[in-house]
Amino acid sequence: MTYAICVGLFAVIRFANDEWIVGVFDSILALFGLYVFFLVYKTRNADLPAYAIAIISIIGTIATIILKGTTQVYWAYPSVALVFYLLPPKHGILMWSISAVIILFLIRDLPLIQLISISMTLFITSFFCYFFAAKMEQQHIRLRKIANEDVLTGTLNRRAFNQATEALKGSDKPQSGILFDLDNFKQVNDYFGHATGDQVLEKSVEFVAAMLKKEDQFFRIGGDEFAILCKDRDFDYAYKLALEVHQAFSRSEIKQQHHLTLSMSVAQKEPDEDIIEWLNRLDSAMYHAKKSGRNQIIKAIRH
């Protein structure tokens, strides 16, 4: 919106000075900025519009220099800031490097000292914009990891589980899930203390995680309850995985030391089934496994 307003004001000035070609061009840029603003406001998706605005700002800068002369080179400074604000640092540096070469080529006839000054200030501005964007990206990744990772076990947490299942809406591929929890885990905390209980949880997670494939997503969704999301996989894959985990865990050192077993449920999301219904089916099957003797796998079949 800021871009549209600023460029729009210059379009008005161009028309007032009878600079019709540049005025029309600025008007197109301003209207495009408005269009992108309302598109992002409506869809709440800024990924593709960010690239569009970055590209159009660079094109506008280059076109203005061509149409109005080298005095318009100073539009390059807000353009470089905009590019690194909108795009990932690696994409931004690639796009801006190409643009900077074109801009410097267009102003090559300036006096040498002025050309050097503009080149150096553009380089310094670009460097700090890139440095700032890279630091912000690192912080964003770190914060996202903190927000989505279970502190104790290192698995993804319930928030991440909700996001992952929500992202499956509209998918036409098979989606399957496994719920499980540690039977009698409360006794470990009661008899040995929470410190030992935490160690058991960590070892259990390491044991199960080692059996999963890279594309399987592992979540701790609360206490001693966990979920495995088998994205783009059918029921047979998920059930086979659950069976392998269940059998291996029953022979593990964790089971021998603390008499823990796994209660599990498995379900595939049906094409006409919404996410909540699918998860409720998984949860109900888990509840049935716990109430009917534990240490078993329940197939959550839709009736």
Secondary structure by P-SEA (a helix, b strand, c coil): caaaaaaaaaaaaaaaacaaaaaaaaaaaaaaaaaaaaaaaaccccaaaaaaaaaaaaaaaaaaaaacccccccaaaaaaaaaaacccaaaaaaaaaaaaaaaaaaaccccaaaaaaaaaaaaaaaaaaaaaaaaaaaaaaaaaaaaccccccccccaaaaaaaaaaaccccccccbbbbbbcaaaaaaacccaaaaaaaaaaaaaaaaaaccccbbbbbcccccbbbbbccccaaaaaaaaaaaaaaaaacccccccbbbbbbbbbbbcccccaaaaaaaaaaaaaaaaaaccccccccccc
